[in-house]
Amino acid sequence: MTDQKPFAGKLALVTGASRGIGAATAEALAAAGAHVILVARTAQALEQVEDRIHQAGGTATIAPMDLADRENISKLAEAIGGRWGSLDVLVLNAALLGSLSPVEHLDAKELERVFKLNVFANQALIQAFDPMLRRSEKAEIVGITSSVGAEPRAFWGGYGASKAALENLLLSYADETEHAGKIRIHIVDPGSTRTRMRQLAFPGEEPESLKPPEVVANAIVQRLQAEVPSGTRMRVEG
């Protein structure tokens, strides 16, 4: 490890890596020396991120899949475990917004899809990669959350509840693994950021008034190098 490449020789996996915060974080980790596994549904978009990483001198591998299918996660862990001995960084970024609606009008099937990706898939990822994380000298898990996970807001009940559940899940895992001292959990609230999800939630907002995903990505990489306890929450301002 060097000052220029603090994650040299490390393996990172980033979900929702085809665009936005996920893509920017994957590129930032690759620039810091990590080999990054890029996970998202759209192969073509992942290939574009992979190309940018390679052009910048980094390395990456794409793994196009639907994380809502738990079997895909098991197969991914098996494939990665067969090639690499440990996983050093796991960024849980993939998420579904769903419709912004009063609680009494939430569509049951859509709410199920939101929880399947935002909560169940992340638990499945932790379960599948736990052995590889424990084999790392020092593993880092980053869970991307939202302010509505901690501060309920009208019409955000479905998405907010899924993020609250994710945070609780991650904090429980942080408590369970704290004694070993090998796995740190970081809960990151990116704040107002120029992403597709933000545009869907606030269609009348001027995108240029928001910080780009790269600001969040750089904050995450810096966070992973800082001496902070497991289970702490960070909001990215700017």
C-alpha positions as CSV (number, residue, x, y, z in Angstrom):
1,M,0.0,0.0,0.0
2,T,1.3,3.5,-0.9
3,D,0.1,7.0,-0.2
4,Q,-0.8,7.3,-3.9
5,K,-2.6,3.9,-4.1
6,P,-4.0,3.2,-0.6
7,F,-6.1,0.2,-1.9
8,A,-3.4,-1.4,-4.0
9,G,-3.8,-5.2,-3.9
10,K,-7.3,-4.9,-2.4
11,L,-10.6,-6.3,-3.9
12,A,-13.7,-4.2,-3.8
13,L,-17.3,-5.0,-4.9
14,V,-19.7,-2.2,-5.7
15,T,-23.4,-2.7,-6.4
16,G,-25.4,-0.3,-8.6
17,A,-22.1,0.4,-10.3
18,S,-23.5,1.3,-13.7
19,R,-24.1,4.9,-13.0
20,G,-24.3,7.7,-10.4
21,I,-22.8,7.2,-6.9
22,G,-22.1,3.5,-7.6
23,A,-20.1,4.2,-10.8
24,A,-18.3,7.1,-9.3
25,T,-17.3,5.1,-6.2
26,A,-16.1,2.2,-8.3
27,E,-13.9,4.5,-10.3
28,A,-12.6,6.2,-7.2
29,L,-11.7,2.9,-5.6
30,A,-10.0,1.7,-8.8
31,A,-8.0,5.0,-8.9
32,A,-6.9,4.2,-5.4
33,G,-5.6,0.9,-6.5
34,A,-8.4,-1.6,-5.8
35,H,-9.5,-4.2,-8.3
36,V,-13.3,-3.5,-8.5
37,I,-16.1,-5.9,-9.2
38,L,-18.9,-3.9,-10.9
39,V,-22.4,-5.2,-10.3
40,A,-25.6,-3.9,-11.8
41,R,-28.3,-5.2,-14.2
42,T,-27.2,-3.5,-17.4
43,A,-24.1,-5.0,-19.0
44,Q,-23.6,-2.2,-21.5
45,A,-23.5,0.5,-18.9
46,L,-21.1,-1.6,-16.7
47,E,-18.8,-2.0,-19.7
48,Q,-18.7,1.8,-20.1
49,V,-17.7,2.2,-16.4
50,E,-15.1,-0.6,-16.9
51,D,-13.7,1.1,-19.9
52,R,-13.3,4.4,-18.0
53,I,-11.5,2.5,-15.2
54,H,-9.1,0.8,-17.6
55,Q,-8.4,4.0,-19.5
56,A,-7.5,5.6,-16.2
57,G,-5.0,2.8,-15.5
58,G,-7.2,0.8,-13.1
59,T,-8.6,-2.7,-13.2
60,A,-12.2,-4.0,-12.9
61,T,-14.4,-6.9,-13.7
62,I,-18.1,-6.6,-14.6
63,A,-20.8,-8.9,-13.2
64,P,-24.2,-8.0,-14.7
65,M,-27.1,-9.4,-12.7
66,D,-30.3,-8.8,-11.0
67,L,-29.6,-8.7,-7.3
68,A,-33.3,-9.1,-6.5
69,D,-32.7,-12.8,-7.3
70,R,-31.0,-14.3,-4.3
71,E,-29.6,-17.2,-6.3
72,N,-27.6,-14.7,-8.4
73,I,-25.9,-13.5,-5.3
74,S,-24.9,-17.0,-4.2
75,K,-23.4,-17.7,-7.6
76,L,-21.5,-14.4,-7.6
77,A,-20.0,-15.1,-4.2
78,E,-19.0,-18.6,-5.4
79,A,-17.4,-17.3,-8.5
80,I,-15.5,-14.5,-6.7
81,G,-14.5,-16.8,-3.9
82,G,-13.0,-19.3,-6.4
83,R,-10.8,-16.6,-7.9
84,W,-9.9,-14.4,-4.9
85,G,-9.3,-15.4,-1.3
86,S,-10.8,-12.4,0.4
87,L,-13.0,-9.3,-0.1
88,D,-11.8,-6.1,1.3
89,V,-14.5,-3.6,0.4
90,L,-18.2,-4.1,-0.1
91,V,-20.3,-1.1,-1.2
92,L,-24.0,-1.7,-0.9
93,N,-25.3,1.0,-3.2
94,A,-28.0,-0.5,-5.5
95,A,-31.5,0.6,-4.5
96,L,-35.0,1.2,-5.9
97,L,-36.9,4.4,-5.1
98,G,-40.4,3.2,-5.8
99,S,-43.4,5.6,-5.9
100,L,-43.6,8.5,-3.5
101,S,-47.0,8.0,-2.1
102,P,-49.1,8.3,1.1
103,V,-48.6,5.2,3.3
104,E,-52.2,4.1,2.8
105,H,-51.8,4.1,-1.0
106,L,-48.5,2.2,-1.2
107,D,-48.7,-0.5,-3.8
108,A,-48.0,-3.9,-2.1
109,K,-46.2,-5.4,-5.1
110,E,-44.0,-2.3,-5.6
111,L,-43.2,-2.1,-1.9
112,E,-42.1,-5.7,-2.0
113,R,-39.8,-5.0,-4.9
114,V,-38.3,-2.0,-3.0
115,F,-37.6,-4.2,0.1
116,K,-36.3,-7.1,-2.0
117,L,-33.5,-4.9,-3.5
118,N,-33.0,-2.3,-0.7
119,V,-33.0,-4.8,2.2
120,F,-33.2,-8.5,1.3
121,A,-30.5,-8.3,-1.4
122,N,-28.1,-6.5,1.0
123,Q,-28.6,-9.1,3.7
124,A,-28.0,-11.8,1.1
125,L,-24.8,-10.0,0.0
126,I,-23.5,-9.8,3.6
127,Q,-24.4,-13.5,4.2
128,A,-22.8,-14.7,1.0
129,F,-19.6,-12.6,1.4
130,D,-19.2,-12.9,5.1
131,P,-16.5,-15.6,4.9
132,M,-14.5,-13.6,2.4
133,L,-14.9,-10.4,4.5
134,R,-13.6,-12.3,7.5
135,R,-10.6,-13.5,5.6
136,S,-9.6,-9.9,4.8
137,E,-6.9,-8.3,7.0
138,K,-9.3,-5.4,7.4
139,A,-12.7,-5.4,5.6
140,E,-14.9,-2.4,5.0
141,I,-18.7,-2.4,4.3
142,V,-20.3,0.8,3.1
143,G,-24.1,1.0,3.1
144,I,-25.6,3.9,1.1
145,T,-28.6,5.3,3.0
146,S,-30.9,8.4,2.9
147,S,-31.9,11.1,5.3
148,V,-35.4,9.7,5.2
149,G,-34.1,6.5,6.8
150,A,-33.6,8.3,10.0
151,E,-36.0,11.3,9.6
152,P,-39.4,10.2,8.3
153,R,-40.9,12.4,5.6
154,A,-44.4,12.6,4.1
155,F,-44.8,10.4,1.0
156,W,-41.4,8.8,1.5
157,G,-42.7,6.0,3.8
158,G,-41.9,3.0,1.5
159,Y,-38.4,4.0,0.5
160,G,-37.6,5.5,4.0
161,A,-38.8,2.3,5.7
162,S,-36.5,0.3,3.5
163,K,-33.5,2.5,4.4
164,A,-34.3,2.4,8.1
165,A,-34.4,-1.4,7.8
166,L,-31.0,-1.4,6.0
167,E,-29.4,0.8,8.6
168,N,-30.7,-1.4,11.4
169,L,-29.4,-4.5,9.6
170,L,-26.0,-2.9,9.2
171,L,-25.7,-1.6,12.7
172,S,-26.7,-5.1,14.0
173,Y,-23.9,-6.6,11.9
174,A,-21.5,-4.0,13.2
175,D,-22.3,-4.9,16.8
176,E,-22.0,-8.6,16.0
177,T,-18.6,-8.3,14.4
178,E,-17.1,-5.6,16.5
179,H,-15.3,-8.0,18.9
180,A,-13.2,-9.5,16.0
181,G,-12.0,-6.0,15.0
182,K,-11.7,-7.0,11.3
183,I,-14.9,-5.6,9.7
184,R,-16.0,-2.0,9.8
185,I,-19.4,-0.8,8.8
186,H,-19.9,2.7,7.4
187,I,-23.4,4.1,6.9
188,V,-23.2,6.9,4.3
189,D,-26.0,9.4,3.6
190,P,-24.9,11.1,0.3
191,G,-27.2,14.1,0.8
192,S,-28.5,16.0,-2.2
193,T,-26.6,14.6,-5.2
194,R,-27.0,14.7,-8.9
195,T,-28.3,11.2,-9.6
196,R,-31.1,9.6,-11.6
197,M,-32.9,8.7,-8.5
198,R,-32.8,12.3,-7.3
199,Q,-34.2,13.4,-10.6
200,L,-37.0,11.0,-10.3
201,A,-37.9,12.2,-6.9
202,F,-37.5,15.9,-7.7
203,P,-38.3,16.3,-11.4
204,G,-38.4,20.1,-11.2
205,E,-35.0,20.5,-9.5
206,E,-32.1,22.0,-11.5
207,P,-29.5,19.2,-11.6
208,E,-26.6,21.6,-11.9
209,S,-27.5,23.0,-8.5
210,L,-26.5,19.7,-6.9
211,K,-23.1,18.2,-6.2
212,P,-21.9,15.5,-8.6
213,P,-21.6,11.8,-7.5
214,E,-17.8,12.1,-7.6
215,V,-18.0,14.3,-4.4
216,V,-19.7,11.4,-2.6
217,A,-17.3,8.8,-4.0
218,N,-14.2,10.7,-2.9
219,A,-15.7,11.2,0.6
220,I,-16.3,7.4,0.8
221,V,-12.7,6.6,-0.2
222,Q,-11.4,9.1,2.3
223,R,-13.7,7.7,5.0
224,L,-12.3,4.2,4.5
225,Q,-8.9,5.5,5.2
226,A,-9.9,7.4,8.4
227,E,-9.8,6.1,11.9
228,V,-13.5,5.9,12.7
229,P,-15.3,3.3,14.7
230,S,-17.5,0.7,13.1
231,G,-21.2,1.5,12.8
232,T,-20.9,5.3,12.5
233,R,-23.0,7.4,10.1
234,M,-21.7,10.1,7.7
235,R,-23.6,12.6,5.7
236,V,-21.8,14.1,2.7
237,E,-22.4,17.8,2.4
238,G,-21.5,20.1,-0.4
